[in-house]
Amino acid sequence: MLNFKNISDLIMVIIAGVGSIVIGYLLTLLIFKIYPYITKYIPNSDLIPKHLRFFSRILIIIFAFSVIFPFLHFNNNTTIIIASRFIVIAYIATFAFGIIKSTYILEELIIRKYNIKTQNNFEARKVYTKTKFLKKILIIIIALVGLSFILMQFKEVKEIGTAILASAGIIGIIAGFAAQRTLNLFIAGLQIAITQPIKIDDVLIIDGEWGRVEEVSLTYVVLKIWDLRRLVIPINYFIENSFQNWTRVSANLLGTVFIYTDYSVNVDYIREELLNILKTTDLWDKKTWGLQVTDAKEQTLELRALMSASDSSRLWDLRCFVREKIIAFIKDEYPQSLPKTRNKLIKQ
């Protein structure tokens, strides 16, 4: 707690602080007012005000205070020592904050270059997932380094700050203060980032649940289930257990629709109609299709329609669409080929 022996020192510090805040606010307002005109033709220039506006304001405030401070005449040396140390700590914290916000700019630059919203987004999802991981790791390292410099301003804890600053010290602090399970999760997260068995927007099946990877953190993964539920899974699950990844190599998928008909059905007509159905929808990617008799049961034939789509969502819609149209075709054009049970009466 600050303890000023002379009330006039406190008043001067407050006045200097308020003046610095006003200067910082007005300068930031002016800078970002003319900024769009200066950077009108520079690509991605909107990211600076979006992420660094608050950082710029705080930096100008601290700079203004540090400029005003030497001209103040304090009656107590303690006030000068405390205020000087405060300025140094404020600069360290502000620059650490600015570097952290810069990682958001880099992340958004990469996201803009690799659009994850496109259909063929396999490469974009790889880069997006790695970027998310690296950003979180960088933020942790920057925060630790900033904390170490702040601690080094105090003699009582200077050694702790020096230890944190060393790379070995960073690892030691993490290992010492994190629980073993948390550390395992962190290491598993690094493995996921490097090997990438899963990526953002991958389609997974885990314990019978079908969903898309919505978020990948250092300790857990959020799976968005098809019915909008969220399944939160510890990151080490993907290292220790098997799971289905439908989009591991490519977003393109093959799907099947099984239709059961009577033995009297003309398979060639159904095959021709399947192609006509696929041609009428943009859900089909025009790469793969086919129709085969895959089983002959006691009373029905099993027909398997094969088709492809660019991603799992479109494939699901395509399968439902094809199933509906083929059943309607058989019912309207060949009702005699619908499944039926035959009974034969024999007179005694």
Secondary structure, DSSP 4 states (H G I P E B T S, - for coil): ----SSHHHHHHHHHHHHHHHHHHHHHHHHHHHHHHHHTTTSTTTTHHHHHHHHHHHHHHHHHHHHHHGGG---S-HHHHHHHHHHHHHHHHHHHHHHHHHHHHHHHHHHHHHS-TTSSS-HHHHHHHHHHHHHHHHHHHHHHHHHHHHHHTTSGGGHHHHHHHHSHHHHHHHHHHHS-HHHHHHHHHHHHHHHH-SS-TT-EEEETTEEEEEEEE-SSEEEEEETTS-EEEEETTHHHHS--EETTSS-S-EEEEEEEEE-TT--HHHHHHHHHHHHHT-TTS-SS-EEEEEEEE-SS-EEEEEEEEESSHHHHHHHHHHHHHHHHHHHHHH-GGGS----------
